[in-house]
Amino acid sequence: MEDLGKIAGFNIAFILFYAVALRMLTSHSNVMEASMLLVIMQTLFNFIMSIVHYGNRETRKANSYLLTTFLVLIIGFGVCVMR
């Protein structure tokens, strides 16, 4: 459970960081596309990390990354449409 808290915490902090940074640095028309791209990249990273950890027989970390993948999808695309 400790791994899930750390991994999810870092991912949520990263979502908040790029959501705020994109809104401050880009125009409103580009925010949605850039946010979607970053959410997709973060989701792929988490999914690949879960596969790597399953391959190394570290099932706790693998499960944490897999759950965080879904968490990023749920929260991340909600952040994309915020105005």
trRosetta pair geometry for C-beta under 8 A, 3 or more apart (Angstrom, degrees):
i j d omega theta_ij theta_ji phi_ij phi_ji
1 4 5.6 -51 -154 33 43 114
1 5 6.6 43 151 -20 69 103
2 5 5.9 -55 -154 34 33 111
2 6 6.6 27 154 -13 66 107
3 6 6.0 -61 -150 39 32 107
3 7 5.9 22 160 -13 70 113
3 60 5.5 118 27 138 146 101
3 61 5.2 -113 -171 -97 154 65
3 64 4.4 -117 120 -46 104 163
4 7 6.0 -59 -137 43 27 105
4 8 5.7 20 166 -12 65 115
4 63 7.6 -43 -77 107 107 88
4 64 4.2 -143 -85 -122 65 100
4 67 6.4 -1 -132 68 112 138
4 68 7.4 -174 -147 -51 69 100
5 8 6.2 -58 -135 43 21 105
5 9 5.9 25 161 -23 60 114
6 9 5.8 -59 -146 36 24 113
6 10 6.4 21 159 -16 63 106
7 10 6.1 -56 -150 36 28 107
7 11 6.4 24 154 -15 63 110
7 46 8.0 113 172 -129 116 104
7 61 7.6 133 -53 -151 144 72
7 64 4.7 114 32 148 148 116
7 65 6.2 -103 -174 -80 154 60
7 68 5.1 -104 130 -50 109 154
8 11 5.7 -59 -146 40 32 110
8 12 6.2 29 158 -17 68 107
8 64 7.4 -113 -33 -172 87 91
8 67 7.5 -40 -74 107 114 102
8 68 5.1 -149 -87 -103 70 102
8 71 5.9 3 -131 84 101 170
9 12 6.0 -56 -143 38 27 106
9 13 6.2 27 157 -17 63 109
10 13 5.7 -57 -146 39 29 112
10 14 6.3 31 154 -21 65 106
11 14 5.6 -53 -147 35 32 112
11 15 6.5 35 153 -20 64 102
11 42 6.7 126 -146 177 96 124
11 46 6.9 28 -102 -79 139 131
11 68 5.2 142 -2 -174 160 118
11 71 6.8 101 101 94 140 117
11 72 5.5 -89 174 -76 130 106
12 15 5.6 -48 -148 33 35 113
12 16 6.4 33 154 -15 65 105
12 71 7.6 -59 -66 144 93 123
12 75 6.8 -14 -115 110 85 168
13 16 5.8 -55 -149 39 32 110
13 17 6.2 36 152 -24 65 106
14 17 5.5 -51 -145 33 32 115
14 18 6.5 15 164 -6 66 104
14 42 6.6 162 112 -119 133 137
15 18 6.6 -65 -147 43 26 94
15 19 6.0 27 156 -23 64 113
15 39 7.6 48 -118 -99 99 85
15 42 7.3 178 -75 110 83 176
15 72 6.8 -173 -68 -133 126 79
15 75 6.0 50 162 117 172 117
15 76 5.6 -121 -123 -94 124 79
15 79 6.0 170 174 -12 107 163
16 19 5.7 -56 -142 36 28 113
16 20 6.3 21 163 -13 65 107
17 20 6.4 -65 -153 39 24 102
17 21 6.0 17 157 -14 64 116
18 21 5.4 -55 -134 45 37 112
18 22 5.8 39 164 -23 70 106
18 35 7.2 151 125 -115 106 70
18 38 5.2 -145 139 166 158 164
19 22 6.3 -55 -145 35 22 106
19 23 6.6 17 157 -14 58 110
19 35 6.6 50 -105 -118 71 117
19 79 4.7 -85 -101 -178 133 129
19 82 7.4 34 -164 55 122 132
20 23 6.0 -62 -150 39 30 108
20 24 6.3 21 156 -14 66 111
21 24 5.9 -63 -148 40 29 107
21 25 5.9 1 165 0 68 120
22 25 6.2 -72 -133 49 26 95
22 26 5.4 -25 -171 24 70 117
22 30 7.9 -138 -173 112 102 87
22 31 5.2 123 141 -134 112 80
22 34 5.3 177 -135 99 132 130
22 35 5.9 -168 76 -66 170 86
22 38 7.8 -138 -53 1 139 147
23 26 7.5 -56 -98 50 15 79
23 31 6.0 44 -89 -123 62 135
26 30 4.4 -102 169 84 128 118
26 31 5.5 164 88 -72 115 69
26 34 6.2 124 13 8 170 153
27 30 5.3 79 59 16 78 101
27 31 7.3 -126 97 -28 39 87
28 31 5.7 -38 -146 6 37 120
28 83 7.0 36 -148 -143 117 93
29 32 7.6 -60 -177 24 31 100
29 33 8.0 10 145 3 60 112
30 33 5.8 -65 -156 46 51 107
30 34 5.6 43 154 -18 83 113
31 34 6.1 -64 -144 43 25 106
31 35 5.9 25 160 -20 65 113
31 80 7.9 161 133 -157 80 56
32 35 5.8 -57 -143 38 26 110
32 36 6.3 26 158 -19 62 108
32 80 5.4 78 -144 175 67 88
32 81 6.8 45 -119 -93 108 47
33 36 5.8 -55 -147 35 29 111
33 37 6.5 30 154 -19 63 106
34 37 5.7 -54 -149 35 32 112
34 38 6.4 28 155 -15 65 107
35 38 5.9 -58 -148 40 31 108
35 39 6.2 31 155 -20 67 107
35 76 7.5 174 167 178 92 81
35 79 6.1 -147 -168 110 134 92
35 80 4.0 172 109 -110 126 77
36 39 5.7 -53 -144 36 31 111
36 40 6.3 31 156 -19 64 106
36 77 7.2 45 -110 -113 78 79
36 80 5.2 65 -64 -129 74 144
37 40 5.9 -55 -149 36 29 111
37 41 6.4 27 154 -17 64 107
38 41 5.6 -52 -144 38 33 111
38 42 6.2 31 157 -18 66 107
38 76 7.8 -147 100 -159 83 120
39 42 5.8 -56 -144 40 30 109
39 43 6.2 33 155 -21 64 108
39 72 6.5 167 -156 158 79 96
39 73 7.3 108 171 -108 112 44
39 76 3.5 139 -127 157 118 133
39 77 6.0 137 160 -62 168 65
39 79 7.5 163 -74 59 125 108
39 80 6.4 -69 -14 -54 144 119
40 43 5.7 -54 -145 36 29 113
40 44 6.3 28 156 -17 64 106
41 44 5.9 -55 -148 38 30 110
41 45 6.4 33 153 -21 63 106
42 45 5.6 -51 -148 34 32 115
42 46 6.5 30 155 -16 64 105
42 72 5.3 -145 117 -167 113 147
42 76 6.8 -179 66 -99 130 151
43 46 5.9 -56 -149 38 30 108
43 47 6.2 27 155 -17 65 109
43 69 5.6 83 -152 -155 72 80
43 72 5.2 -168 -82 99 76 127
43 73 5.7 66 -106 -67 130 86
43 76 7.2 -127 -51 38 104 160
44 47 5.7 -56 -143 39 31 111
44 48 6.1 30 158 -18 67 107
45 48 6.0 -57 -146 38 27 108
45 49 6.3 27 155 -18 63 108
46 49 5.7 -55 -147 38 31 112
46 50 6.5 33 154 -22 64 103
46 65 5.0 -178 -171 -173 76 85
46 66 7.6 156 149 -86 98 23
46 68 5.2 -133 -149 98 139 100
46 69 4.2 -179 109 -81 123 78
46 72 6.1 162 1 7 152 144
47 50 5.7 -51 -151 31 32 112
47 51 6.7 32 151 -17 63 102
47 65 7.4 168 -85 145 19 104
47 66 7.3 66 -116 -110 58 62
47 69 5.0 80 -67 -114 77 143
48 51 5.7 -52 -151 35 36 112
48 52 6.4 38 150 -20 66 104
49 52 5.5 -51 -145 36 35 114
49 53 6.3 29 157 -15 66 107
49 61 7.9 -91 152 149 99 101
49 65 4.5 -141 98 -142 104 154
50 53 5.9 -57 -145 41 30 106
50 54 6.3 34 154 -21 64 105
50 62 4.8 93 -160 -161 67 68
50 63 7.6 102 -139 -60 107 15
50 64 8.0 -167 -101 69 93 52
50 65 3.7 -161 -69 94 83 113
50 66 4.2 101 -132 -58 153 79
50 69 6.6 -62 -17 -29 140 129
51 54 5.7 -53 -147 35 31 112
51 55 6.4 34 152 -20 63 105
51 62 7.6 109 -54 -138 12 107
52 55 5.6 -57 -154 35 31 113
52 56 6.5 18 152 -9 65 109
52 62 7.9 -166 71 -100 52 93
53 56 5.6 -57 -142 45 36 106
53 58 4.4 -78 -168 73 90 104
53 59 7.5 152 137 -88 98 18
53 61 4.3 -128 -151 96 151 104
53 62 3.7 -165 97 -69 108 81
53 65 6.2 137 20 13 137 135
54 57 7.6 35 -178 -78 33 28
54 58 7.7 -96 -69 57 22 61
54 59 6.8 54 -112 -102 65 63
54 62 4.3 105 -58 -134 72 154
58 61 4.5 2 135 33 115 113
58 62 5.9 137 93 -23 71 93
59 62 5.3 -58 -140 42 35 115
59 63 6.0 37 161 -21 70 104
60 63 6.0 -54 -148 36 26 108
60 64 6.4 29 151 -21 61 107
61 64 5.4 -54 -149 35 34 116
61 65 6.4 31 155 -16 67 103
62 65 6.0 -55 -148 38 30 107
62 66 6.3 29 153 -18 64 108
63 66 5.6 -55 -144 38 32 112
63 67 6.2 30 158 -16 66 105
64 67 6.0 -56 -147 39 28 107
64 68 6.2 26 154 -17 63 111
65 68 5.6 -57 -143 41 31 112
65 69 6.5 47 151 -33 63 96
66 69 5.5 -40 -155 17 34 118
66 70 7.4 26 152 -9 60 98
67 70 6.0 -56 -160 37 38 106
67 71 6.3 40 144 -21 68 108
68 71 5.0 -51 -143 38 40 119
68 72 6.2 45 155 -23 69 100
69 72 6.0 -54 -152 33 27 109
69 73 6.7 26 150 -17 61 106
70 73 5.5 -51 -149 35 36 114
70 74 6.3 33 155 -18 68 105
71 74 5.9 -57 -147 37 29 107
71 75 6.1 7 164 1 67 112
72 75 6.4 -63 -133 51 25 95
72 76 4.8 25 171 -25 66 127
73 76 6.1 -47 -113 39 16 110
73 77 6.4 4 -177 -5 54 111
74 77 7.3 -74 -155 37 12 94
74 78 6.9 8 153 -13 53 116
75 78 5.7 -68 -158 39 32 114
75 79 6.4 32 151 -23 70 106
76 79 5.6 -56 -153 32 33 111
76 80 6.7 40 149 -29 64 100
77 80 5.1 -35 -149 19 45 122
77 81 7.1 31 160 -10 65 99
78 81 6.6 -65 -157 38 32 98
78 82 7.0 47 147 -39 63 100
79 82 5.7 -42 -154 8 39 120
